[in-house]
Amino acid sequence: MLLIALALALAPIAAIIIYFYQRDKYDREPTALLIRAFGYGVLSVVPAFLGSWFGTALGFEISPNIFITFVYAFFVVALSEELAKFLFLRFGLFPNKDFNEPYDGILYSVMVSMGLAAAKIYFMYPKAAFP
């Protein structure tokens, strides 16, 4: 049952990847580079988690105080996740010779984002669900 739930949770990620990949009409990107972009997204969980942990250590977390929760959501969690994805995109993928069209930036950004989303789905489920 949990495997079905995981498949249903990951299905939108696969649909988004397929949708954006099919829109690349002129110069298709190498599959290996797209997989690497997805892997960078999975790896971006680590700096995003560290940023969230650091913000929590400073006292910003979900709390009854709306201002603290606002700062946590927008400046701790969102900023750490987006910065992690940007750094992997900018320094891991942008220097590649296949990054040669404006649409490539969209496609690689989607792949990195979907990698992060897939990793977050995995970490949301209890560890007992995945032997």
MORA-V718118 format. One record per helix or strand of 2 or more residues. SS is the DSSP state (@ for helix, = for strand). FROM is the first residue (numbers start at 1). LEN is the number of residues. If there is no record, write none. Layout:
BEGIN
ss=SS from=FROM len=LEN
ss=SS from=FROM len=LEN
END
This chain:
BEGIN
ss=@ from=2 len=21
ss=@ from=31 len=27
ss=@ from=66 len=28
ss=@ from=102 len=23
ss=@ from=127 len=3
END
